[in-house]
Amino acid sequence: MKGIILAGGSGSRLSPSTDSINKHLLAVYDKPMIYYPLSVLMLGGMKDIMIISTPEDKPRFEALLGDGSSLGITLTYSEQKDPNGIPEALTLSEDFVGDDDVTLILGDNIFYGQGFTTLLRNAIKHHKYATIFGYRVKDPRRFGVVEFDHRQKAITLEEKPNDPRSDFAVTGLYIYDNQAVKLAKKLKPSARGELEITDLNRAYLKRGQLDVELLGRGFAWMDAGTHESLFDAAEFVKITQQRQGFKLACLEEIAYYLGYISREALYNKGKSMEKNDYGTYLLEIADRKHTQQYWDSIDRNPMLGLVE
């Protein structure tokens, strides 16, 4: 399983903040937005990940994250010259995907919840063709909407319907088998002039190959693509971290507890940022004497939880 983060687009909904910088490099409280989807893929078990961005912003992501070796993973980069839709991420990454399956996540999506990592890893482990994640929302007209039967099987998919058939939105996290690239190549642009991810999911639905995982009441899903949602996401991260004492989407911490990097590497990273709270946090983790006991006590926490 390989991972793809789509971090392109014009960011017009966040203008003027994004007039000179990619929105996925904006801070969501104490770390860049891109950290959140990257943490999801890492916790899902992926170590080979591609980040797709604009030609102008690709060097900025490379400067921020490098080749991934500091996190014990492999990062590669590709360019999306124009915002031609989410499925284009699959066609652009055809050589990268090769013969593997792929998990695609949008760069402005943030997920949080007790047992989320277990749910994700189980979905990856048991998926056959395509799996999408549904989340109940107050106004489903703003999203792609999935309707499903009593067995939790999808029966219809609609893109921003005026009269939604359910109140479950499709989140920006998708698991696909290897045929996704070929199916994406067959898609035609919609009236908006873009390839629609809903059309790709419909292609799987018509084949009876689309599964739905529901994120229940204990989960939070945020699309930080507007000023309001970006502020709300930052406030959510701030309050959660302050009250519970751990950081969300701390890539170095995740890499350390997954065994990708050494304690020394974690310590050195923290030392390089010891004048701020993020660096201090890394140093505290590196200095713990009973790492395994600490890990056992948090292995089900919403951000770090490994498969039970």
Salt bridges, closest charged atoms under 4 A:
ASP30 OD1 - LYS31 NZ 2.54
ASP30 OD2 - LYS247 NZ 2.87
ASP48 OD2 - LYS2 NZ 4.00
ASP57 OD1 - ARG60 NH1 2.61
GLU62 OE2 - LYS58 NZ 3.25
GLU94 OE1 - LYS185 NZ 2.80
ASP100 OD2 - LYS2 NZ 3.35
ASP101 OD2 - HIS127 NE2 3.13
ASP108 OD2 - ARG13 NH2 3.99
ASP108 OD2 - LYS23 NZ 2.80
ASP139 OD1 - ARG141 NE 3.03
GLU147 OE1 - ARG165 NH1 3.90
ASP149 OD2 - ARG151 NH2 3.27
GLU158 OE2 - ARG165 NE 4.00
ASP167 OD2 - ARG136 NH1 2.84
GLU194 OE1 - ARG192 NH2 3.44
GLU196 OE2 - ARG192 NE 2.90
ASP199 OD1 - ARG202 NH1 2.72
ASP211 OD1 - LYS153 NZ 2.79
ASP223 OD1 - ARG13 NH2 3.96
GLU274 OE1 - LYS271 NZ 3.15
ASP277 OD2 - LYS247 NZ 2.56
ASP299 OD1 - ARG300 NH1 3.30
GLU308 OE2 - ARG300 NE 3.17
